[in-house]
Amino acid sequence: MNGGTAGHGVHFLDRVPFDWSLPASRELRDLLCSVHYREGPVIALAQQAGISPASVHWGQPMAAVWHDLITTARNQDKLRALLDQVVNGPDTALAGRVGELLRAEPVVQAPAPPAAPGTWRHFHDPDAAERRIFRTGSYLDVSFLRRGMELSTAVARLLVTFPDGRQYHGTGFRIGEDLLLTNHHVLFDDSDPARPAARAEAWFGYEADLGGRELAHVRVPCAVESAVGDPAYDWAVVRVAAPVPEGTAVVELPDTSTVAAGDRVYIVQHPQGGVKKLAAHHNVVRHADDEVVQYWTDTDHGSSGSPVFDERWRLVALHHRWVEIGPLTEPPEYRNQGIRIDKVTEGVRRAGRV
């Protein structure tokens, strides 16, 4: 998949008109919108870059504002000046991710395989779930926070490089002494599912403090020649080629799970290829069967390969994509989807990795 330059010779930031069909273009917009979501500071950034606020349509949802601002900045040849204002700001974690998109070959999320027919499972009216949620207590013991912090150390950002120079980002997590679990589409070439990446590294401790300042993290190389997986259930495991940081947790890979519709699930992930986040809002399971779990818990570019936990921090699924239902609802309902962990564990055991 073309992230922004391959086959064109011109970086996606420098193309006129700005090409919104490219993954790097959309990731840039979504990344900036996820951090700069208040209009006032964004107007200040535009002015500092020499862009007149009058040339941008304000008062829209911030995703639309950033779409308009990026297009306007490119037309005025001030897009790189705008990004300079962003990367020189106080949010150092954001600066690092923008820097990856500024590379000659931008680092984008690993391309997911196309959804097969029938991916959508058992539609139900979402209002019914909301009414049920409001009648259900949402209290959690404070030990939930302690256990979540412990297990979050197992989750790492993945940076994957293929022989032709393409680089993708994703998420993985430690399931053994030297073993990481992620999606097949993160570690293997989308055009040749049997060919693993040329290089991969796991960034442990890639996090930010409450002020948005990036904390020190450790990059651990992976032995890509050890990678095995299953494209049908979109899982892959790879061994690390160096020790992981001391104190890194191991997530237990269970043989079975009891997740069901109406449960709540929590996802520790690296959305937008950025620092580690926890998704815990509107996190209702909408459907679960023998193969998949579908939920409203938020994910984003780069969340592929994240662990999906229940309220007791038991692993119930391996997140891998989003799905949409259109004909039965207006507007369409969207769900995120993970492979039920039972299927993943079965495959990993069959491959002799655990």
Disulfide bonds with the S-S distance in Angstrom:
none
